[in-house]
């Protein structure tokens, strides 16, 4: 089987060489289109419309994951409240250029630059572990 793979790869290489020798235009790479920045308000809208808040709420109910509303009031938040907090976190990032992430109540909102493009991300974390501490 190993010999068959070697022969196959050798033939593919030779065929590519012959093909590109006779038809060099086939090898020309197309210029990549520049990725455009999606405005942060549109990213927030997209996240808010497509994030599965119902599943988060269901999970929070199942785990009895409560948020404190005041000193004496704690309860599992409603979907409306969950969405409000998530949107607030994302909005906070889009308004402040120095902050890269913010978290509360299981949510983490982050912003990063990839190839000069700012990208917002929203996650809901049930558990997280870091290996940078000695125990």
ZAKOLLO-588057 format. One record per atom (N, C-alpha, C, O): residue in one letter; atom name; residue number from 0; x, y, z. Coordinates in steps of 0.1 Angstrom, whole numbers, plus 5000, padded with zeros to 4 digits. Each point is the difference from the previous one (the first is absolute). Example, Ala and Ser with C-alpha at 12.3 -4.5 7.8 and 13.67 -1.06 7.14 Angstrom:
["a","N",0,[5132,4943,5078]],
["a","CA",0,[4991,5012,5000]],
["a","C",0,[5009,5012,5000]],
["a","O",0,[5010,5000,5007]],
["s","N",1,[4986,5011,4986]],
["s","CA",1,[5009,5011,5000]],
["s","C",1,[4992,5011,5008]],
["s","O",1,[5005,5011,5001]],
This chain:
["x","N",0,[5008,4988,5000]],
["x","CA",0,[4992,5012,5000]],
["x","C",0,[5009,5013,5000]],
["x","O",0,[4997,5009,4993]],
["x","N",1,[5014,4990,5015]],
["x","CA",1,[5009,5012,5001]],
["x","C",1,[5006,5003,4986]],
["x","O",1,[5001,5011,4996]],
["x","N",2,[5003,4978,4997]],
["x","CA",2,[5006,5002,4986]],
["x","C",2,[4990,5006,4991]],
["x","O",2,[5003,5008,4992]],
["x","N",3,[4984,4987,5009]],
["x","CA",3,[4990,5005,4991]],
["x","C",3,[4998,5015,5002]],
["x","O",3,[4998,5008,4991]],
["x","N",4,[5002,4997,5022]],
["x","CA",4,[4998,5014,5003]],
["x","C",4,[5012,5008,4994]],
["x","O",4,[4998,5011,4995]],
["x","N",5,[5014,4984,5007]],
["x","CA",5,[5012,5007,4994]],
["x","C",5,[4999,5001,4985]],
["x","O",5,[5003,5011,4995]],
["x","N",6,[4993,4978,4999]],
["x","CA",6,[4998,5001,4985]],
["x","C",6,[4990,5010,4996]],
["x","O",6,[5002,5008,4991]],
["x","N",7,[4986,4992,5016]],
["x","CA",7,[4990,5009,4997]],
["x","C",7,[5004,5014,5002]],
["x","O",7,[4998,5008,4991]],
["x","N",8,[5009,4996,5020]],
["x","CA",8,[5005,5013,5002]],
["x","C",8,[5010,5004,4990]],
["x","O",8,[5000,5012,4995]],
["x","N",9,[5009,4979,5001]],
["x","CA",9,[5010,5003,4989]],
["x","C",9,[4993,5003,4987]],
["x","O",9,[5004,5009,4993]],
["x","N",10,[4986,4983,5004]],
["x","CA",10,[4992,5002,4987]],
["x","C",10,[4993,5013,5000]],
["x","O",10,[5000,5008,4990]],
["x","N",11,[4994,4995,5021]],
["x","CA",11,[4992,5013,5002]],
["x","C",11,[5010,5012,4998]],
["x","O",11,[4997,5009,4993]],
["x","N",12,[5015,4990,5013]],
["x","CA",12,[5010,5010,4999]],
["x","C",12,[5004,5002,4985]],
["x","O",12,[5001,5011,4995]],
["x","N",13,[5002,4978,4999]],
["x","CA",13,[5004,5000,4986]],
["x","C",13,[4989,5006,4990]],
["x","O",13,[5003,5008,4991]],
["x","N",14,[4985,4988,5012]],
["x","CA",14,[4989,5005,4992]],
["x","C",14,[4998,5015,5002]],
["x","O",14,[4997,5007,4990]],
["x","N",15,[5004,4997,5022]],
["x","CA",15,[4999,5014,5003]],
["x","C",15,[5011,5008,4993]],
["x","O",15,[4998,5011,4994]],
["x","N",16,[5014,4984,5006]],
["x","CA",16,[5012,5006,4994]],
["x","C",16,[4997,5001,4985]],
["x","O",16,[5002,5011,4994]],
["x","N",17,[4994,4978,5000]],
["x","CA",17,[4997,5000,4985]],
["x","C",17,[4989,5010,4997]],
["x","O",17,[5001,5008,4990]],
["x","N",18,[4988,4991,5017]],
["x","CA",18,[4989,5009,4998]],
["x","C",18,[5003,5014,5001]],
["x","O",18,[4997,5008,4991]],
["x","N",19,[5010,4996,5019]],
["x","CA",19,[5004,5014,5002]],
["x","C",19,[5011,5005,4990]],
["x","O",19,[5001,5012,4997]],
["x","N",20,[5007,4979,4998]],
["x","CA",20,[5010,5003,4990]],
["x","C",20,[4994,5004,4987]],
["x","O",20,[5004,5010,4994]],
["x","N",21,[4985,4983,5002]],
["x","CA",21,[4994,5002,4988]],
["x","C",21,[4989,5011,5001]],
["x","O",21,[4997,5007,4990]],
["x","N",22,[4997,4994,5022]],
["x","CA",22,[4989,5010,5002]],
["x","C",22,[5003,5008,5013]],
["x","O",22,[4993,4998,5010]],
["x","N",23,[5017,5011,4989]],
["x","CA",23,[5004,5007,5012]],
["x","C",23,[4989,5009,5006]],
["x","O",23,[5000,5003,5012]],
["x","N",24,[4991,5001,4979]],
["x","CA",24,[4989,5009,5005]],
["x","C",24,[4991,4993,5011]],
["x","O",24,[4993,5006,5008]],
["x","N",25,[5007,4981,4992]],
["x","CA",25,[4992,4992,5010]],
["x","C",25,[5006,5002,5014]],
["x","O",25,[4993,4998,5010]],
["x","N",26,[5020,5004,4990]],
["x","CA",26,[5007,5001,5013]],
["x","C",26,[4998,5014,5007]],
["x","O",26,[5003,5002,5011]],
["x","N",27,[4993,5008,4981]],
["x","CA",27,[5000,5013,5005]],
["x","C",27,[4989,5001,5011]],
["x","O",27,[4989,4995,4999]],
["x","N",28,[5016,5011,5012]],
["x","CA",28,[4990,5001,5011]],
["x","C",28,[4992,5012,4999]],
["x","O",28,[5005,5011,4995]],
["x","N",29,[4982,4988,5008]],
["x","CA",29,[4991,5011,4999]],
["x","C",29,[5003,5009,5012]],
["x","O",29,[5002,4995,5011]],
["x","N",30,[4998,5018,4987]],
["x","CA",30,[5002,5009,5012]],
["x","C",30,[4989,4998,5010]],
["x","O",30,[4988,5000,4996]],
["x","N",31,[5015,4999,5016]],
["x","CA",31,[4990,4999,5010]],
["x","C",31,[4992,5013,5002]],
["x","O",31,[5006,5011,5000]],
["x","N",32,[4981,4987,5002]],
["x","CA",32,[4993,5012,5003]],
["x","C",32,[5002,5005,5014]],
["x","O",32,[5002,4992,5009]],
["x","N",33,[5000,5021,4992]],
["x","CA",33,[5002,5005,5014]],
["x","C",33,[4987,4999,5008]],
["x","O",33,[4989,5003,4996]],
["x","N",34,[5013,4992,5016]],
["x","CA",34,[4989,4998,5009]],
["x","C",34,[4996,5014,5005]],
["x","O",34,[5009,5008,5005]],
["x","N",35,[4978,4995,4995]],
["x","CA",35,[4995,5012,5004]],
["x","C",35,[4996,5000,5015]],
["x","O",35,[4995,4990,5004]],
["x","N",36,[5007,5021,5003]],
["x","CA",36,[4996,5001,5014]],
["x","C",36,[4985,5001,5000]],
["x","O",36,[4994,5009,4994]],
["x","N",37,[5000,4982,5014]],
["x","CA",37,[4985,5001,5002]],
["x","C",37,[4999,5009,5012]],
["x","O",37,[5006,4998,5010]],
["x","N",38,[4986,5012,4989]],
["x","CA",38,[4998,5010,5011]],
["x","C",38,[4996,4992,5013]],
["x","O",38,[4993,4990,5000]],
["x","N",39,[5012,5015,5011]],
["x","CA",39,[4998,4993,5013]],
["x","C",39,[4985,4999,5004]],
["x","O",39,[4996,4991,5005]],
["x","N",40,[4997,5020,4991]],
["x","CA",40,[4986,4999,5004]],
["x","C",40,[4992,4989,4992]],
["x","O",40,[4991,4994,5005]],
["x","N",41,[5014,5004,4982]],
["x","CA",41,[4994,4989,4992]],
["x","C",41,[5004,4986,5006]],
["x","O",41,[4992,4991,5000]],
["x","N",42,[5021,5008,5005]],
["x","CA",42,[5004,4988,5006]],
["x","C",42,[4992,4997,5013]],
["x","O",42,[4996,4989,5002]],
["x","N",43,[5001,5021,5006]],
["x","CA",43,[4992,4999,5012]],
["x","C",43,[4986,4995,4996]],
["x","O",43,[4995,4991,5006]],
["x","N",44,[5000,5015,4984]],
["x","CA",44,[4986,4996,4995]],
["x","C",44,[5000,4986,4996]],
["x","O",44,[4991,4992,5003]],
["x","N",45,[5019,5004,4989]],
["x","CA",45,[5001,4986,4995]],
["x","C",45,[5001,4990,5012]],
["x","O",45,[4994,4990,5000]],
["x","N",46,[5015,5013,5010]],
["x","CA",46,[5002,4991,5011]],
["x","C",46,[4986,4999,5008]],
["x","O",46,[4996,4989,5004]],
["x","N",47,[4998,5023,4998]],
["x","CA",47,[4988,5000,5008]],
["x","C",47,[4988,4992,4993]],
["x","O",47,[4992,4994,5007]],
["x","N",48,[5008,5006,4980]],
["x","CA",48,[4990,4993,4992]],
["x","C",48,[5003,4985,4999]],
["x","O",48,[4990,4992,4998]],
["x","N",49,[5022,5004,5003]],
["x","CA",49,[5004,4986,4997]],
["x","C",49,[5005,4992,5012]],
["x","O",49,[5001,4988,4999]],
["x","N",50,[5002,5018,5012]],
["x","CA",50,[5005,4993,5012]],
["x","C",50,[4988,4993,5006]],
["x","O",50,[4989,5005,5000]],
["x","N",51,[5013,4983,5004]],
["x","CA",51,[4989,4992,5006]],
["x","C",51,[4998,5003,5014]],
["x","O",51,[5003,4992,5009]],
["x","N",52,[4990,5019,4994]],
["x","CA",52,[4997,5004,5014]],
["x","C",52,[4990,4991,5006]],
["x","O",52,[5001,4998,5013]],
["x","N",53,[4990,4996,4980]],
["x","CA",53,[4991,4990,5006]],
["x","C",53,[5007,4988,5006]],
["x","O",53,[4996,4996,5011]],
["x","N",54,[5014,5000,4982]],
["x","CA",54,[5008,4988,5005]],
["x","C",54,[5008,5004,5013]],
["x","O",54,[5001,4992,5009]],
["x","N",55,[5004,5020,4991]],
["x","CA",55,[5007,5005,5012]],
["x","C",55,[4990,5001,5011]],
["x","O",55,[5004,4996,5011]],
["x","N",56,[4985,5010,4987]],
["x","CA",56,[4990,5001,5011]],
["x","C",56,[4996,4986,5005]],
["x","O",56,[4999,4998,5012]],
["x","N",57,[4999,4992,4979]],
["x","CA",57,[4996,4987,5003]],
["x","C",57,[5011,4994,5009]],
["x","O",57,[4997,4993,5010]],
["x","N",58,[5015,5009,4986]],
["x","CA",58,[5012,4994,5008]],
["x","C",58,[5001,5007,5014]],
["x","O",58,[5002,4993,5010]],
["x","N",59,[4996,5020,4990]],
["x","CA",59,[5000,5007,5013]],
["x","C",59,[4989,4995,5009]],
["x","O",59,[5002,4998,5012]],
["x","N",60,[4986,4999,4983]],
["x","CA",60,[4989,4995,5008]],
["x","C",60,[5004,4986,5005]],
["x","O",60,[4998,4997,5012]],
["x","N",61,[5007,4995,4979]],
["x","CA",61,[5004,4986,5004]],
["x","C",61,[5010,5000,5011]],
["x","O",61,[4999,4992,5009]],
["x","N",62,[5011,5017,4990]],
["x","CA",62,[5010,5000,5010]],
["x","C",62,[4997,5009,5012]],
["x","O",62,[5008,5002,5009]],
["x","N",63,[4980,5005,4991]],
["x","CA",63,[4996,5009,5010]],
["x","C",63,[5011,5011,5001]],
["x","O",63,[5004,5004,5011]],
["x","N",64,[5001,5001,4978]],
["x","CA",64,[5010,5010,4999]],
["x","C",64,[4993,5014,5002]],
["x","O",64,[4993,5005,4991]],
["x","N",65,[5010,5001,5021]],
["x","CA",65,[4993,5012,5003]],
["x","C",65,[5009,5012,4999]],
["x","O",65,[5012,4999,5001]],
["x","N",66,[4982,5012,4996]],
["x","CA",66,[5006,5013,5000]],
["x","C",66,[4994,5008,5011]],
["x","O",66,[4989,4999,5004]],
["x","N",67,[5020,5010,5002]],
["x","CA",67,[4995,5009,5011]],
["x","C",67,[4994,5012,4994]],
["x","O",67,[5006,5007,4992]],
["x","N",68,[4982,4996,5012]],
["x","CA",68,[4993,5012,4995]],
["x","C",68,[5001,5011,5010]],
["x","O",68,[5001,5012,4996]],
["x","N",69,[5000,4985,5017]],
["x","CA",69,[5003,5009,5010]],
["x","C",69,[5006,4992,5012]],
["x","O",69,[5002,4988,4999]],
["x","N",70,[5000,5019,5012]],
["x","CA",70,[5006,4993,5011]],
["x","C",70,[4992,4987,5005]],
["x","O",70,[5007,4990,5003]],
["x","N",71,[4980,5011,4996]],
["x","CA",71,[4992,4988,5005]],
["x","C",71,[4993,4993,4989]],
["x","O",71,[4993,4990,5003]],
["x","N",72,[5008,5014,4985]],
["x","CA",72,[4993,4993,4989]],
["x","C",72,[5010,4994,4990]],
["x","O",72,[5008,5006,4994]],
["x","N",73,[4990,4981,5005]],
["x","CA",73,[5008,4992,4990]],
["x","C",73,[4991,4990,4994]],
["x","O",73,[4992,4994,5006]],
["x","N",74,[5009,5005,4980]],
["x","CA",74,[4992,4991,4993]],
["x","C",74,[5006,4997,4986]],
["x","O",74,[5009,5008,4996]],
["x","N",75,[4986,4982,4998]],
["x","CA",75,[5004,4997,4986]],
["x","C",75,[4994,5011,4991]],
["x","O",75,[4988,5003,5001]],
["x","N",76,[5021,5004,4992]],
["x","CA",76,[4995,5011,4992]],
["x","C",76,[4991,4996,4988]],
["x","O",76,[5000,4988,4995]],
["x","N",77,[4991,5021,5001]],
["x","CA",77,[4991,4997,4989]],
["x","C",77,[5009,5001,4987]],
["x","O",77,[5011,5006,5000]],
["x","N",78,[4983,4990,4989]],
["x","CA",78,[5007,5001,4987]],
["x","C",78,[5002,5015,4997]],
["x","O",78,[5011,5004,4994]],
["x","N",79,[4979,5004,5009]],
["x","CA",79,[5001,5014,4997]],
["x","C",79,[5012,5006,5008]],
["x","O",79,[5008,5008,4994]],
["x","N",80,[4993,4988,5018]],
["x","CA",80,[5011,5005,5009]],
["x","C",80,[5014,4995,4994]],
["x","O",80,[5010,5008,5000]],
["x","N",81,[4990,4980,4996]],
["x","CA",81,[5013,4994,4995]],
["x","C",81,[5004,5008,4988]],
["x","O",81,[5012,5003,4998]],
["x","N",82,[4979,4999,4993]],
["x","CA",82,[5003,5008,4987]],
["x","C",82,[5005,5014,5004]],
["x","O",82,[5009,5005,4993]],
["x","N",83,[4984,5001,5016]],
["x","CA",83,[5004,5014,5004]],
["x","C",83,[5015,5000,5005]],
["x","O",83,[5007,5009,4996]],
["x","N",84,[4996,4982,5012]],
["x","CA",84,[5014,5000,5005]],
["x","C",84,[5010,4996,4989]],
["x","O",84,[5011,5007,4999]],
["x","N",85,[4986,4984,4993]],
["x","CA",85,[5009,4996,4989]],
["x","C",85,[5002,5013,4990]],
["x","O",85,[5011,5002,4996]],
["x","N",86,[4978,5004,5001]],
["x","CA",86,[5001,5012,4992]],
["x","C",86,[5008,5011,5006]],
["x","O",86,[5008,5007,4994]],
["x","N",87,[4991,4995,5019]],
["x","CA",87,[5007,5010,5008]],
["x","C",87,[5015,4997,4999]],
["x","O",87,[5008,5009,4998]],
["x","N",88,[4996,4978,5004]],
["x","CA",88,[5014,4996,4999]],
["x","C",88,[5006,5003,4986]],
["x","O",88,[5011,5006,4999]],
["x","N",89,[4982,4990,4991]],
["x","CA",89,[5004,5003,4986]],
["x","C",89,[5001,5015,4997]],
["x","O",89,[5010,5004,4994]],
["x","N",90,[4980,5003,5011]],
["x","CA",90,[5001,5015,4998]],
["x","C",90,[5011,5006,5007]],
["x","O",90,[5006,5010,4995]],
["x","N",91,[4997,4986,5017]],
["x","CA",91,[5011,5005,5008]],
["x","C",91,[5013,4998,4992]],
["x","O",91,[5009,5009,5000]],
["x","N",92,[4993,4980,4994]],
["x","CA",92,[5012,4998,4992]],
["x","C",92,[5001,5009,4988]],
["x","O",92,[5011,5005,4996]],
["x","N",93,[4978,4997,4997]],
["x","CA",93,[5000,5008,4988]],
["x","C",93,[5002,5015,5003]],
["x","O",93,[5004,5007,4991]],
["x","N",94,[4993,4997,5021]],
["x","CA",94,[5002,5014,5004]],
["x","C",94,[5014,5003,5006]],
["x","O",94,[5004,5011,4999]],
["x","N",95,[5003,4979,5006]],
["x","CA",95,[5012,5002,5007]],
["x","C",95,[5011,4993,4993]],
["x","O",95,[5000,4988,4998]],
["x","N",96,[5010,5020,4997]],
["x","CA",96,[5011,4994,4991]],
["x","C",96,[5011,4993,5008]],
["x","O",96,[5007,4992,4995]],
["x","N",97,[4993,5010,5019]],
["x","CA",97,[5011,4994,5008]],
["x","C",97,[4996,4987,5005]],
["x","O",97,[5009,4992,5003]],
["x","N",98,[4978,5005,4998]],
["x","CA",98,[4996,4987,5006]],
["x","C",98,[4999,4989,4989]],
["x","O",98,[4994,5003,4989]],
["x","N",99,[5012,4986,5013]],
["x","CA",99,[4999,4989,4991]],
["x","C",99,[4990,4989,5003]],
["x","O",99,[4995,4993,4991]],
["x","N",100,[5001,5006,5022]],
["x","CA",100,[4989,4991,5003]],
["x","C",100,[4994,5004,5013]],
["x","O",100,[5006,5008,5008]],
["x","N",101,[4982,4988,4995]],
["x","CA",101,[4993,5002,5012]],
["x","C",101,[4991,4988,5003]],
["x","O",101,[4995,4994,4991]],
["x","N",102,[5002,5004,5022]],
["x","CA",102,[4993,4988,5003]],
["x","C",102,[4990,5003,5012]],
["x","O",102,[5003,5008,5008]],
["x","N",103,[4986,4984,4992]],
["x","CA",103,[4991,5000,5012]],
["x","C",103,[4990,4989,4998]],
["x","O",103,[4996,4998,4988]],
["x","N",104,[5000,4996,5022]],
["x","CA",104,[4989,4990,5000]],
["x","C",104,[5001,4989,4991]],
["x","O",104,[4990,4994,4996]],
["x","N",105,[5023,5002,5001]],
["x","CA",105,[5002,4989,4990]],
["x","C",105,[5003,5004,4986]],
["x","O",105,[5006,4993,4992]],
["x","N",106,[4991,5020,5005]],
["x","CA",106,[5003,5005,4987]],
["x","C",106,[5014,5006,4999]],
["x","O",106,[5004,5006,5010]],
["x","N",107,[5002,4993,4979]],
["x","CA",107,[5013,5007,4997]],
["x","C",107,[4998,5006,4986]],
["x","O",107,[4997,4993,4990]],
["x","N",108,[5005,5020,5009]],
["x","CA",108,[5000,5007,4987]],
["x","C",108,[5014,5004,4998]],
["x","O",108,[5007,5005,5009]],
["x","N",109,[4998,4993,4979]],
["x","CA",109,[5013,5004,4996]],
["x","C",109,[5001,5006,4987]],
["x","O",109,[4991,4998,4991]],
["x","N",110,[5020,5010,5007]],
["x","CA",110,[5002,5006,4987]],
["x","C",110,[5015,4997,4996]],
["x","O",110,[5008,5002,5009]],
["x","N",111,[4994,4994,4979]],
["x","CA",111,[5014,4998,4996]],
["x","C",111,[5002,5005,4986]],
["x","O",111,[4990,5002,4992]],
["x","N",112,[5022,5001,5004]],
["x","CA",112,[5003,5004,4987]],
["x","C",112,[5007,4989,4993]],
["x","O",112,[5009,4994,5004]],
["x","N",113,[4985,5003,4984]],
["x","CA",113,[5006,4990,4991]],
["x","C",113,[5002,5006,4986]],
["x","O",113,[4991,5005,4994]],
["x","N",114,[5021,4996,5002]],
["x","CA",114,[5004,5007,4988]],
["x","C",114,[4994,5014,4999]],
["x","O",114,[4995,5004,4990]],
["x","N",115,[5006,5003,5021]],
["x","CA",115,[4995,5014,5001]],
["x","C",115,[4985,5001,5001]],
["x","O",115,[4995,5011,5000]],
["x","N",116,[4997,4978,5001]],
["x","CA",116,[4986,5000,5001]],
["x","C",116,[4996,4997,5014]],
["x","O",116,[5005,4991,5006]],
["x","N",117,[4986,5017,5000]],
["x","CA",117,[4995,4998,5014]],
["x","C",117,[4988,4990,4999]],
["x","O",117,[4991,5002,4992]],
["x","N",118,[5010,4988,5017]],
["x","CA",118,[4990,4990,5000]],
["x","C",118,[4995,4998,5015]],
["x","O",118,[5008,4998,5009]],
["x","N",119,[4979,5004,4993]],
["x","CA",119,[4994,4998,5013]],
["x","C",119,[4996,4985,5001]],
["x","O",119,[4996,4993,4991]],
["x","N",120,[5005,5002,5021]],
["x","CA",120,[4996,4986,5004]],
["x","C",120,[4993,5000,5013]],
["x","O",120,[5004,5007,5009]],
["x","N",121,[4986,4985,4992]],
["x","CA",121,[4992,4998,5012]],
["x","C",121,[5000,4985,5003]],
["x","O",121,[4997,4992,4992]],
["x","N",122,[5007,5004,5020]],
["x","CA",122,[5000,4986,5005]],
["x","C",122,[4993,4999,5013]],
["x","O",122,[5000,5010,5008]],
["x","N",123,[4995,4979,4995]],
["x","CA",123,[4994,4997,5013]],
["x","C",123,[5008,4988,5005]],
["x","O",123,[5000,4989,4993]],
["x","N",124,[5007,5012,5018]],
["x","CA",124,[5009,4990,5005]],
["x","C",124,[4995,4993,5012]],
["x","O",124,[4996,5006,5010]],
["x","N",125,[5003,4981,4989]],
["x","CA",125,[4996,4992,5012]],
["x","C",125,[5011,4997,5009]],
["x","O",125,[4999,5000,5012]],
["x","N",126,[5013,4998,4982]],
["x","CA",126,[5012,4997,5008]],
["x","C",126,[5012,5004,4992]],
["x","O",126,[5000,4999,4987]],
["x","N",127,[5010,5005,5020]],
["x","CA",127,[5013,5004,4993]],
["x","C",127,[5011,4997,5010]],
["x","O",127,[4999,5001,5012]],
["x","N",128,[5012,4995,4982]],
["x","CA",128,[5012,4997,5008]],
["x","C",128,[5012,5005,4994]],
["x","O",128,[5001,5000,4987]],
["x","N",129,[5008,5005,5021]],
["x","CA",129,[5013,5005,4994]],
["x","C",129,[5011,4992,5007]],
["x","O",129,[4999,4997,5012]],
["x","N",130,[5011,5000,4980]],
["x","CA",130,[5011,4992,5005]],
["x","C",130,[5012,5009,5005]],
["x","O",130,[5011,4994,5002]],
["x","N",131,[4987,5019,5000]],
["x","CA",131,[5011,5008,5003]],
["x","C",131,[5003,5002,5015]],
["x","O",131,[5009,5007,5004]],
["x","N",132,[4983,4986,5004]],
["x","CA",132,[5002,5001,5015]],
["x","C",132,[5005,4987,5006]],
["x","O",132,[4996,4989,4996]],
["x","N",133,[5014,5012,5013]],
["x","CA",133,[5005,4988,5007]],
["x","C",133,[4990,4997,5012]],
["x","O",133,[4996,5009,5007]],
["x","N",134,[5001,4978,4994]],
["x","CA",134,[4991,4997,5011]],
["x","C",134,[5008,4993,5011]],
["x","O",134,[4995,4996,5010]],
